[in-house]
Amino acid sequence: MKVGVLGGTFDPPHLGHLILGQEAYEALGLAQVVFVPAGEPWRKAGRELSPREHRLAMVRLAVGDNPAFAVSTSEVDRRGPSYAADTVAELAAQFGPETELFLIMGADSLADFPHWHEPERILKLARLAVAERAELEQAGFGEGLPDELAAVMRERVVWLHMPSIAISASAVRERVGRGLSIRYWVPAAVEEYIRHHGLYARD
């Protein structure tokens, strides 16, 4: 069995996240895509985030109508920094040795991957399913990394062909703060949740 893992702060989850998950599901023949909202994302330390309970609730609303999608509270429940290495290890133990895990990410995350906590441990437990960016491949993916890590990354990466979706969580927050519509940027249920709880609104 193949299972995808899609982590992030999801502040808020938007259609780009859902499209990435669906593309990975279909392209890789996954049995399921597990969305993992971060508890305390250490790469974004110091940045103000919505409370974890709001971000978890929005992810559940965003994926609730897709039987191929599931939500893990692994990082939300865990105290301390949210490390992907710990999450992947926990999910690997949960699904068992017969399951192949794919950590789904964008090309920008791949470029930053060598600086993550214990990247070698992640690569032992999961393959990286990356939204393809031609310019990244042409630039010589893996150059400048330690030879051993670069070689393992090249072997463990799967490229996903997907449309370029120019939606970001920061853009959604900005639009809400300016009083602009986010219809068609996020699922309708997430839009309603943001409005109801007054998230991202400026005083």
Secondary structure, DSSP 8 states (H G I E B T S, - for coil): -EEEEEEE--SS--HHHHHHHHHHHHHHT-SEEEEEE-SSBGGGTTS----HHHHHHHHHHHHTT-TTEEE--HHHHS-S-B-HHHHHHHHHHHH-TT-EEEEEE-HHHHHHGGGSSSHHHHHHHEEEEEE--HHHHHTTTTTTS-HHHHHHHHHHEEEE--------HHHHHHHHHTT---BTTB-HHHHHHHHHHTTT---
